[in-house]
Amino acid sequence: MKFIVRHLKIIVTLLFIVIIVSGFTLLNPFQEKPVVKTNFLLNTLVSIKAYGKNAQEAADAAMDRIREIEDAMSAHAEGSEIWHVNRQGHREHVKVSKDTLEVIQRGLYYSRLTNGYFDITVKPLVDVWQIGTEQPRVPSADEIKHAIGKIGYQKVAIDEEQQSVKLDLQGMGIDLGGIAKGYAADEVLRILKEHGIQRAYADLGGNVVVLGQKKREWGQYIISRLNRQKGPTQRHWRIGIQDPVKGRGLHMAVVEVADQAVVTSGPYERNFQQDGKVYHHILNPFTGYPAESSLISATVIAEKSMDADALSTSIFLLGEKEGLRLIESQPGIEAMIINKDKIVRVTKGLEGKVEIVDQTYSLKSGE
């Protein structure tokens, strides 16, 4: 107490200098109260955090849009557009909405790009494994062989003029689970922008999209001003990459992004164990079994979440070497992968931009 009284004049002077230098009051001038909205959609927890005057209205509209996409593109919800395609598509062209057609066409693009490793007609395999349901199972060899015979993106016919889809074989089925969530995330950003939102963050179960930049902490800004530095009042969003070993809520690395999508996928997301072996949901359409590789996590950063969504799955199916090679061939898209030995590799565009926060992981550049 005596110390405070003795130095009261100095303390008051310093506080006054801080106020003058910062040009603001002692209240945090950068603090914004976001509107946060959460819901369970697309079989995952969805969270939207938006800042600005119309944030509540924008977040509500974005959630409604996600629900609309789910209702149209779910392969398992009776009455959805994809349900109708899978049920009637072998007999006739089935008309779909412009949105659904766009996602199917983009899915077919990645099916071609990966030579069928990422294949939107994988539904027959998904059905026999039932991973993600209450009763997952290891199907028989005959069941797997029969399911593989019904897979083939080349057997999907698109009529753009009629806005319709047809399947060549009875028993075929489209499953947009590897790309529709990314499309929904892109639509969230579109709607937020339309409502005038300039700063936002949305997480659709591992599909993260950010709008604009995050405002800096006030303390950091004050320190920079006292040091006569003209630091920016905003900074990139710091996105934590989930630790694939320790589980949800814990991260092993951080990347900084603005106006981009960050999608992380891994076999840890949905799996089950039988007879001591773990089976995950990323199914190889050629073998009929969960993809086997040394990878335990793949993160893709892109302008569009739909692209990052499809590519993060593709990396697992192609394997570590071919997966990175694919990403390097895509302009404006970067990736970070983790193998079973906890070795982290990044594409050239991410070198020096990934911060490892768990030292049990080691970062190595290139392939």
C-alpha positions, 0 to 999 in steps of 0.5 A: 500500500505504501508503495502504491501511495509513494508511486501514485503520481507515476502510476497516474501519469503512465495511465494518462500516457497510455490513454493519450498514446492509444487514442482511446478510453480505458475500455477495450476499443476493439472488443466486439460482442459476437452473436453465437449460434449453434445447432446440430445439422449435417450430422454434426455440431454447427457453430457460427460466430458473427460480428456486426450490426446484422449478426443475429439476422445473418446467423439465423439465415445461415443456419436456415440455409444449412438446413435447406442444404441438408434437406436436399442433399442428404443421402439417407433422409427420405424425400431428399433430392439425393434420395429421389435420385438414388431411388429412381435415377436408374429408371429416369432422369431425376430433376434436382435443384441448381444447388444439388446439381452444382455439388454433384458436378463438383463431386464428379470433377474430383472423382475424375481428378483422383481417378475414382479414389474420391467417388460420389457413387460410394453409397453402396459401400457406405450402406453395407458398412453402416459406419456412423449408425448405431449398428456398424458392421464388417460386411462379408466379402460377397457383400463388398464385391457386390457393392463395388460393382455398383460404384462408378462415377462414370455411370452418372449422367448429367443433363444441365439443360433439364437440370437432372441426374440419371444413374446407369445401374439399379442399386447405384447411389450418390453420397455427397457426404465428402463434399456437401458440408463444404458447400454448406460452409461456403454458403454460410459465408455468402449469406453473412456477406450479403447481410453486411457481415465483415468478420465471422467464424463458422465451424461445421464439424471440422469444416472451418471458414473465416470471414475477414480478420479478427481484431487484435487484443487491446493489450497487444495494441497498447504495447505496440503503441508504447514501443512506437510501433504502428501495428495493425488493429486486426490480425488473421484468425488463428485456427487450431488443428485438432490433435488426432491422437488426443481427440476433440477439443485439443490441438497440436498446431495452429495456422493463421488464415483470413477469408479462407476455409480450413478442413481437417479430416481423419479416420478418428472422426467416425469408426468402430472396433471389432475383434480388436481392429478399428475400422473407419469411415473413409472407404476405398472404392476399389478395395471396398475396405477403409483406406489403409495408409500411414496418415492419421490427419489431413488438413486442407486450406483453400478459398472454397470449403467445398474444394478443401472438403473433397481434397482432405478426403482424397489425401487419405484415399491416395496416400501420403505421397500421392496426396501431397502431390495432388495438392501441390498441383492445385493453385491456391490450395495448401495442405498439412498431413500427419502420419502415424509416427507424428511426423507433420508435412506441409505443402510448399505454400505452408512452409513457415506458416504452421506453428506446432504447439505439441512438441511430440509432433515434428515438422518436416517439409516436402514429401 
